[in-house]
Amino acid sequence: MRILGLDYGSRTCGVAISDPLGITAQGLDTIVRKEENKLRRTLARIEELVREYGAERIVLGFPLNMNDTIGPRAEKTLAFKEMLERRTGLPVILQDERLTTVEAEEVLIEAGVRREHRKQYVDKLAAVLILQGYLDGLPRQ
């Protein structure tokens, strides 16, 4: 079973996919949009990836505040979750994503990726970290 992982931001959406056994996550894409509320192309690209990889569910990073409250970004993520469920017909699981972007930045710095090149990788890597966190929490047979 393949699972799609998403790091949904105001202008980008990082995308990752699990391997068929649901053990590891790999980065796929970073979907970029010009305006925050223009989601038609973003949703269409996600639908395309769901079909292409045969994903059976979606894990969406949920940006809770550090004190566990829901802020404006989390509210937008909940609305995006509803759109995804309607468009794809798949279950969308919310996964705590606090500090994944910071962790992704640190990984890229450690890997020696130059500052000017990090932005093109950080969202995709954050999606990998979100999905891998979810996969690591699944019970193994």
N, C-alpha and C positions, 0 to 999 in steps of 0.2 A: 504494500500500500504506500503510495507516494503522498507526501504532505507538503503543501506550499507554505512558506513562511514569509511574512511581510513586516517591514519596518516602515510604517506610514508617517510621513512628515508633511509639513506645510507645502513644500514644492517638489518633493521627491518621494518615491516609494521603493525601498530596497526589496529585492525578491530573492528568496532562497528555495531550494527544493531538497527533499530528503531522498536518500537512495531507496530502492524498492523494498528493502528490509526494514526501513525506518530506524536506522542506526546512526547515520551521519547526515549532516546538512552541507550542501554546496551552494555557493552564490551563483545566481543566474543573471540578474539584470538590475539596473537602476532606472526606474521610470521617472522621467522629468516632465514637469508641466509648468507652464508660464504663470498661471494664476492658481491660487490655492483652491478655489471652488470649482475649477474646470476639471471635472473628474471623468468625463465621458471616455476619453482616450485611455486614461489610467485603468478604468474598469474593463474596457475592451481588451487591453493588453493582458490583464490578469485572467480574463476569460480564455483568451488564446493560450496562455501558459497552462491553465488548468486542463484544457483539452489536449494540448501537445504532450504533457507529461502524465495525464491520467490521474491527476490529484483527486483524492477522495475527501480531503478536508483542508481547511486553511487555518494557520496559526497567525494571529495578528498581535503584534506588540502593543501592549496597553500601558501608556505612560502615566501611571499613578504618581502623585506627588510623594515626596519622601516621607510625609506623615500619613500616608495611605488614603488621602482624600482625592477626589476626582476634580481636576482643574479643567480649564477651557480646552486644552489639547486632548485630554482624555474624553471629553464630551464629543469632540469632533471625531475621535476614533470610534466611539460607540455608534455615531451616525454612519460612518464609513462601514462598520461591521454590518449594519442593517442593509446597506446598499449591496455589499458583497453577497450576503445571503440571498437577497432577492435575485441578483443577476446570475449567480452561479448555481444556486440551489444546493450548495454545500454547507455543512456546518462550519461556523467560524468560531474558533476557540481563542479567547483572550489570554495572552501570556504576559506576565509582568516584564516590562522592558527597562526598568529603571537602571540607568548607568550603562546600558549596552552601547550607546554611541561613544561614551567616554572610553569604555573598554576597547571598542573597535579602533578608536584613535590611538590608544596605547599600543595595540597590536601592530598597527601600521608604522608607528614611530620605531618600535623595536625591530621591525622588518626593514627599516631604513628607507621607507617610502618618503620622498621629498614632500614638504608641506604643500606645494602647489599641485601635487598629484593626489593627495589624500582624499580630497572631496569626491573624486570620481569613484572611490572604493568604499568609503566609510558607510554609506547606507546599505550597500549590498552585504558588507561584513556584519553590520548590526543585525540584518535579517538572518544571517547565518547563526549568529549568537542567540537570537530569540528562538529560532527553530531548534537549534541544538539543545538549548535549555529545556524545551518542551519534550524533545525526544529522550533526553536523559532521565526525565521524570516518568516515562512510560514503563509499565511493568514488562519485564522480559520473560519469554516462555522458555 
